[in-house]
Amino acid sequence: MRRYRELLDRTDGPPGSAWGEYGPDDELGSIGRLTPDRALAGAACVRTGEVINLDLPMDALDPPLAAARRTVRHTIFGRNAFHRDEHLDDVFPQVSSQIDGLRHFGNPDHGFYNGASGERLVPGDPLLGVQRWAEHGIVGRGVLVDVARHREAQRRPIDHRAGEPIPIADVVAAAERQGSRFEPGDLLLLRFGWLHHYRTATTEAERNALPAEPRHPGLVQSHDTLEWLWDNGFALVAADNYALECWPPVATSPFRTAAERAGGPSDAHTGLMHRVMIPLLGLAVGELWALDDLAAACARDGRYECLVVAKPINLVGGVGTPANATAVR
């Protein structure tokens, strides 16, 4: 498989894309790296049997961080005094701990992953739907990198309110401090400490303002970031923040479209790596994963590897999915 810098120079497909790297008709993207040996590698990390939940409650973020999403409404009813049934309304699969599916973003210059037709990305059509990941399974060796703890040890804590861009060098340094090593097909879990900040340090006014004025720390938009993620061969990259990358994007982001670089119209997605990570590289991106309990356990015994199991919703044509993720140590 080609390295990231080779993908940037390719002429047999969109520059910077992995189209065809997993096969001409691939619909799994990076999740296809999760072969049976990766499940075995994850199982080999289990020593104590400790099980740690990696999901927030579905209504944990109220109001939802994305203005277009709504909080789930849960109704319970019964036919008699000894029976209960229920239904959910306003279910947005990406409102809490979640994984972006390959339908979630297209690249304005090149389209959706592996050249999929946008006209087919409708309910009921299976192309690039999250049911592909549900069928395949997400089971493998997870590696937590506690960037927040590393930065705090250096006495330069992450500035959550400013939406600080995090260089990939900080991730590398945090991993080295832990003694972590990576293998192709790993599930990378990045803890920035944002959910802890949100739950313990934000005011109600700040939480209410976030949907209209999003400002979140995360990975800085750069080719160095994508090069490190791609060349390490991760099957999934998940974090405890809003978008994995910082939001809004930095002014120096190299991921503006040709039209945007020429002075054309821009929008809230201008400069985001999402437009490259998902549609060009086929990378599975997890957001808002609850990593604090796992990080505390890892810090106690110095073991940052674990078995991770995530179960995507089996929704044909789904755009995204609740993470339904668990770590086993």
Sequence and secondary structure as in RCSB ss.txt:
>XXXX:A:sequence
MRRYRELLDRTDGPPGSAWGEYGPDDELGSIGRLTPDRALAGAACVRTGEVINLDLPMDALDPPLAAARRTVRHT
IFGRNAFHRDEHLDDVFPQVSSQIDGLRHFGNPDHGFYNGASGERLVPGDPLLGVQRWAEHGIVGRGVLVDVARH
REAQRRPIDHRAGEPIPIADVVAAAERQGSRFEPGDLLLLRFGWLHHYRTATTEAERNALPAEPRHPGLVQSHDT
LEWLWDNGFALVAADNYALECWPPVATSPFRTAAERAGGPSDAHTGLMHRVMIPLLGLAVGELWALDDLAAACAR
DGRYECLVVAKPINLVGGVGTPANATAVR
>XXXX:A:secstr
   HHHHHT SSSSTT  TBTTBTT   GGGGG  HHHHHHHHTT SS  EEE    TTSSSS SSTT    EEE
EE SSTT  EEEEES  TTSSSEEE TTS  BTTTBSGGG  GGG STT  TT THHHHHH EEEEEEEEEHHHH
HHHTT    TTTT EE HHHHHHHHHHHT    TT EEEEE SHHHHHHHH  HHHHHHTTTS  B EE  SHHH
HHHHHHTT SEEEESSSSSB BS  TT S   HHHHTT    TTTT THHHHTTTT  EEEES   HHHHHHHHH
HS  EEEEEE     TT SEEE  EEEE 
